[in-house]
Amino acid sequence: MRDVAPRHDGAARVTGALAEARRQLTEAETALRAGTPDAGEVSAVVTGAHEVTSALASLVEAAMEHTPVLAGTHGAEVSTEVLADLRAVHRCLTTGTLLLAPALDDLHLGTAATEVRP
């Protein structure tokens, strides 16, 4: 007989993964604030912020696909409202990644300009 994991295990997995992500982001922020970062560290933050914002937008989009499940517990109106809120957050996060793109381009161009060419 096959063991079937309870549905709440998925919630625990997601909650744990998000808690770990928050912990790591807080650790990175603390490290950045604790010292005098060099250009490489600041560049890493810009690149990482772009990547994390993009990943968070994808996570929110995935959650949007599953908001109908909320109707069973919280009612259809709540499900609809949560979906609308997630759509707004997704648009903001997507805009954030677009706003960081010029900074990534600038950093890439700056790196290319300082490379030694034979």
PADREN-989633 format. One record per residue: x, y, z of N, C-alpha, C in turn; residue in one letter. Coordinates in Angstrom, 1 decimal. Layout:
BEGIN
(rec (X, Y, Z), (X, Y, Z), (X, Y, Z), A) ...
END
This chain:
BEGIN
(rec (0.8, -1.2, 0.0), (0.0, 0.0, 0.0), (0.9, 1.2, 0.0), M) (rec (0.5, 2.2, -0.8), (1.3, 3.4, -1.0), (0.9, 4.5, 0.1), R) (rec (1.9, 5.1, 0.7), (1.6, 6.2, 1.7), (1.2, 7.4, 0.9), D) (rec (0.2, 8.1, 1.3), (-0.2, 9.3, 0.7), (0.0, 10.4, 1.7), V) (rec (0.8, 11.4, 1.3), (1.1, 12.5, 2.2), (-0.1, 13.4, 2.4), A) (rec (-0.3, 13.9, 3.6), (-1.5, 14.8, 3.8), (-1.2, 16.1, 3.0), P) (rec (-2.3, 16.7, 2.7), (-2.2, 18.0, 1.9), (-1.4, 19.1, 2.6), R) (rec (-1.5, 19.1, 3.9), (-0.8, 20.1, 4.6), (0.7, 20.0, 4.5), H) (rec (1.2, 18.9, 4.0), (2.7, 18.7, 3.8), (3.2, 19.7, 2.7), D) (rec (2.3, 19.9, 1.7), (2.7, 20.9, 0.7), (2.8, 22.3, 1.2), G) (rec (1.9, 22.6, 2.1), (1.9, 23.9, 2.7), (3.2, 24.1, 3.6), A) (rec (3.5, 23.0, 4.3), (4.7, 23.1, 5.1), (6.0, 23.2, 4.2), A) (rec (6.0, 22.5, 3.1), (7.1, 22.6, 2.2), (7.3, 24.0, 1.6), R) (rec (6.2, 24.6, 1.2), (6.2, 26.0, 0.6), (6.6, 27.0, 1.7), V) (rec (6.0, 26.8, 2.9), (6.3, 27.7, 4.0), (7.7, 27.6, 4.4), T) (rec (8.3, 26.4, 4.4), (9.7, 26.3, 4.8), (10.6, 26.8, 3.7), G) (rec (10.3, 26.6, 2.5), (11.1, 27.2, 1.4), (11.1, 28.7, 1.4), A) (rec (9.9, 29.3, 1.7), (9.9, 30.8, 1.7), (10.6, 31.3, 2.9), L) (rec (10.5, 30.6, 4.1), (11.2, 31.0, 5.3), (12.7, 31.0, 5.1), A) (rec (13.2, 30.0, 4.4), (14.6, 29.9, 4.1), (15.0, 31.0, 3.2), E) (rec (14.2, 31.3, 2.2), (14.5, 32.4, 1.2), (14.6, 33.7, 2.0), A) (rec (13.6, 34.0, 2.8), (13.7, 35.2, 3.6), (14.9, 35.3, 4.5), R) (rec (15.3, 34.2, 5.1), (16.5, 34.1, 6.0), (17.7, 34.4, 5.2), R) (rec (17.8, 33.8, 4.0), (19.0, 34.1, 3.2), (19.1, 35.5, 2.7), Q) (rec (17.9, 36.1, 2.3), (17.9, 37.5, 1.9), (18.3, 38.4, 3.0), L) (rec (17.8, 38.1, 4.2), (18.1, 38.9, 5.4), (19.6, 38.8, 5.7), T) (rec (20.1, 37.6, 5.6), (21.6, 37.4, 5.8), (22.4, 38.2, 4.8), E) (rec (22.0, 38.2, 3.5), (22.7, 39.0, 2.5), (22.6, 40.5, 2.8), A) (rec (21.4, 41.0, 3.2), (21.3, 42.4, 3.5), (22.2, 42.8, 4.7), E) (rec (22.2, 41.9, 5.7), (23.0, 42.2, 6.9), (24.5, 42.3, 6.5), T) (rec (24.9, 41.3, 5.7), (26.3, 41.3, 5.3), (26.7, 42.6, 4.5), A) (rec (25.8, 43.0, 3.6), (26.0, 44.2, 2.8), (26.0, 45.5, 3.7), L) (rec (25.1, 45.5, 4.7), (25.1, 46.7, 5.6), (26.3, 46.7, 6.6), R) (rec (26.8, 45.6, 6.9), (27.8, 45.5, 7.9), (29.2, 46.0, 7.5), A) (rec (29.4, 46.0, 6.2), (30.8, 46.4, 5.8), (30.7, 47.5, 4.7), G) (rec (31.8, 47.7, 4.1), (31.9, 48.6, 2.9), (32.0, 47.7, 1.7), T) (rec (30.8, 47.6, 1.0), (30.9, 46.7, -0.1), (31.7, 47.2, -1.3), P) (rec (32.3, 46.3, -2.0), (33.0, 46.7, -3.2), (32.1, 46.7, -4.4), D) (rec (32.6, 47.1, -5.6), (31.7, 47.1, -6.8), (31.2, 45.7, -7.1), A) (rec (31.9, 44.7, -6.9), (31.5, 43.3, -7.2), (30.3, 43.0, -6.4), G) (rec (30.3, 43.3, -5.1), (29.2, 43.0, -4.2), (27.9, 43.8, -4.6), E) (rec (28.1, 45.1, -4.9), (26.9, 45.9, -5.3), (26.4, 45.4, -6.6), V) (rec (27.2, 45.0, -7.6), (26.8, 44.4, -8.8), (26.0, 43.1, -8.6), S) (rec (26.5, 42.3, -7.6), (25.9, 41.0, -7.3), (24.5, 41.3, -6.7), A) (rec (24.3, 42.4, -6.0), (23.0, 42.7, -5.4), (22.1, 43.1, -6.5), V) (rec (22.5, 43.9, -7.5), (21.7, 44.3, -8.6), (21.2, 43.1, -9.4), V) (rec (22.2, 42.2, -9.7), (21.9, 41.0, -10.5), (20.9, 40.1, -9.7), T) (rec (21.3, 39.9, -8.4), (20.5, 39.0, -7.5), (19.1, 39.6, -7.3), G) (rec (18.9, 40.9, -7.2), (17.6, 41.5, -7.0), (16.8, 41.2, -8.3), A) (rec (17.4, 41.3, -9.4), (16.7, 41.0, -10.7), (16.2, 39.6, -10.7), H) (rec (17.1, 38.7, -10.3), (16.8, 37.2, -10.4), (15.7, 36.9, -9.3), E) (rec (15.8, 37.4, -8.1), (14.9, 37.1, -7.0), (13.5, 37.7, -7.4), V) (rec (13.5, 38.9, -7.9), (12.2, 39.6, -8.3), (11.5, 38.8, -9.4), T) (rec (12.3, 38.3, -10.3), (11.7, 37.5, -11.4), (11.2, 36.2, -10.8), S) (rec (11.9, 35.5, -9.9), (11.5, 34.3, -9.3), (10.2, 34.5, -8.5), A) (rec (10.2, 35.6, -7.8), (9.0, 35.9, -7.0), (7.8, 36.2, -7.9), L) (rec (8.0, 36.8, -9.0), (6.9, 37.0, -10.0), (6.4, 35.7, -10.5), A) (rec (7.3, 34.8, -10.7), (6.9, 33.4, -11.2), (6.1, 32.7, -10.1), S) (rec (6.5, 32.8, -8.8), (5.8, 32.2, -7.7), (4.4, 32.8, -7.5), L) (rec (4.3, 34.1, -7.6), (3.0, 34.7, -7.5), (2.1, 34.2, -8.7), V) (rec (2.7, 34.2, -9.9), (1.9, 33.7, -11.0), (1.4, 32.3, -10.8), E) (rec (2.2, 31.4, -10.2), (1.8, 30.0, -9.9), (0.7, 30.0, -8.9), A) (rec (0.8, 30.9, -7.9), (-0.3, 31.0, -6.9), (-1.6, 31.4, -7.5), A) (rec (-1.5, 32.3, -8.5), (-2.7, 32.8, -9.2), (-3.4, 31.7, -9.8), M) (rec (-2.7, 30.7, -10.4), (-3.4, 29.6, -11.0), (-4.2, 28.7, -10.1), E) (rec (-3.9, 28.8, -8.8), (-4.5, 28.0, -7.8), (-5.5, 28.7, -6.8), H) (rec (-5.8, 29.9, -7.1), (-6.7, 30.6, -6.2), (-8.1, 30.1, -6.1), T) (rec (-8.6, 29.4, -7.2), (-9.9, 28.8, -7.0), (-10.0, 27.8, -5.8), P) (rec (-8.9, 27.2, -5.4), (-9.0, 26.3, -4.3), (-9.4, 27.0, -3.0), V) (rec (-9.2, 28.3, -2.9), (-9.6, 29.1, -1.7), (-11.1, 29.2, -1.6), L) (rec (-11.8, 29.1, -2.7), (-13.3, 29.2, -2.6), (-13.9, 28.2, -1.6), A) (rec (-13.3, 27.0, -1.6), (-13.9, 26.0, -0.7), (-13.8, 26.3, 0.7), G) (rec (-12.8, 27.0, 1.1), (-12.5, 27.3, 2.5), (-13.0, 28.7, 2.9), T) (rec (-12.7, 29.7, 2.0), (-13.0, 31.1, 2.3), (-14.1, 31.7, 1.5), H) (rec (-14.6, 31.0, 0.5), (-15.7, 31.6, -0.3), (-15.2, 32.1, -1.6), G) (rec (-16.1, 32.2, -2.6), (-15.8, 32.6, -3.9), (-15.3, 34.1, -4.0), A) (rec (-15.9, 34.9, -3.1), (-15.6, 36.3, -3.2), (-14.1, 36.5, -2.7), E) (rec (-13.7, 35.8, -1.7), (-12.4, 35.9, -1.2), (-11.4, 35.4, -2.2), V) (rec (-11.7, 34.3, -2.9), (-10.9, 33.7, -3.9), (-10.7, 34.8, -5.0), S) (rec (-11.8, 35.4, -5.4), (-11.7, 36.4, -6.5), (-10.9, 37.6, -6.1), T) (rec (-11.0, 38.1, -4.8), (-10.2, 39.2, -4.3), (-8.8, 38.9, -4.2), E) (rec (-8.4, 37.7, -3.8), (-7.0, 37.3, -3.7), (-6.4, 37.2, -5.0), V) (rec (-7.2, 36.7, -6.0), (-6.6, 36.6, -7.4), (-6.4, 38.0, -7.9), L) (rec (-7.3, 39.0, -7.7), (-7.0, 40.4, -8.1), (-5.8, 40.9, -7.4), A) (rec (-5.7, 40.7, -6.1), (-4.5, 41.2, -5.4), (-3.2, 40.6, -5.9), D) (rec (-3.2, 39.3, -6.2), (-2.0, 38.6, -6.7), (-1.7, 39.1, -8.1), L) (rec (-2.7, 39.4, -8.9), (-2.4, 40.0, -10.3), (-1.7, 41.3, -10.1), R) (rec (-2.2, 42.2, -9.2), (-1.6, 43.5, -9.0), (-0.1, 43.3, -8.6), A) (rec (0.1, 42.4, -7.6), (1.5, 42.2, -7.1), (2.4, 41.6, -8.3), V) (rec (1.8, 40.7, -9.1), (2.6, 40.2, -10.2), (3.0, 41.3, -11.2), H) (rec (2.0, 42.2, -11.5), (2.4, 43.3, -12.4), (3.5, 44.2, -11.8), R) (rec (3.4, 44.4, -10.5), (4.5, 45.2, -9.8), (5.8, 44.5, -9.9), C) (rec (5.8, 43.2, -9.6), (7.1, 42.5, -9.7), (7.7, 42.4, -11.1), L) (rec (6.8, 42.2, -12.0), (7.2, 42.2, -13.4), (7.8, 43.6, -13.8), T) (rec (7.1, 44.6, -13.4), (7.7, 46.0, -13.6), (9.0, 46.1, -13.0), T) (rec (9.2, 45.6, -11.8), (10.5, 45.7, -11.1), (11.6, 45.0, -11.8), G) (rec (11.3, 43.9, -12.4), (12.4, 43.2, -13.2), (12.7, 44.1, -14.5), T) (rec (11.7, 44.7, -15.0), (11.9, 45.6, -16.2), (12.7, 46.8, -15.8), L) (rec (12.4, 47.3, -14.6), (13.1, 48.5, -14.2), (14.6, 48.2, -13.9), L) (rec (14.9, 47.0, -13.5), (16.3, 46.6, -13.2), (17.1, 46.3, -14.4), L) (rec (16.4, 46.0, -15.5), (17.1, 45.6, -16.8), (18.1, 46.7, -17.2), A) (rec (17.8, 48.0, -17.2), (18.9, 49.0, -17.6), (20.1, 48.9, -16.7), P) (rec (19.9, 48.7, -15.4), (21.0, 48.6, -14.5), (21.9, 47.4, -14.9), A) (rec (21.3, 46.3, -15.2), (22.0, 45.1, -15.7), (22.8, 45.4, -16.9), L) (rec (22.2, 46.1, -17.9), (22.8, 46.5, -19.1), (24.0, 47.4, -18.8), D) (rec (23.8, 48.4, -17.9), (24.9, 49.3, -17.6), (26.1, 48.5, -16.9), D) (rec (25.8, 47.6, -16.1), (26.8, 46.8, -15.4), (27.6, 45.9, -16.4), L) (rec (26.8, 45.4, -17.4), (27.4, 44.5, -18.4), (28.3, 45.4, -19.3), H) (rec (27.8, 46.5, -19.7), (28.6, 47.4, -20.6), (29.8, 47.9, -19.8), L) (rec (29.7, 48.2, -18.5), (30.8, 48.7, -17.7), (31.9, 47.6, -17.6), G) (rec (31.4, 46.4, -17.5), (32.4, 45.3, -17.4), (33.1, 45.1, -18.7), T) (rec (32.3, 45.2, -19.8), (32.9, 45.0, -21.2), (33.9, 46.2, -21.4), A) (rec (33.6, 47.4, -20.9), (34.5, 48.5, -21.2), (35.8, 48.4, -20.4), A) (rec (35.8, 47.7, -19.3), (37.0, 47.6, -18.5), (37.8, 46.3, -18.8), T) (rec (37.3, 45.5, -19.7), (38.1, 44.3, -20.0), (39.3, 44.6, -20.9), E) (rec (40.4, 43.9, -20.7), (41.6, 44.2, -21.5), (41.4, 43.4, -22.7), V) (rec (41.6, 44.1, -23.8), (41.5, 43.4, -25.1), (42.9, 43.3, -25.7), R) (rec (43.2, 42.1, -26.3), (44.6, 41.9, -26.8), (44.9, 42.7, -28.0), P) 
END
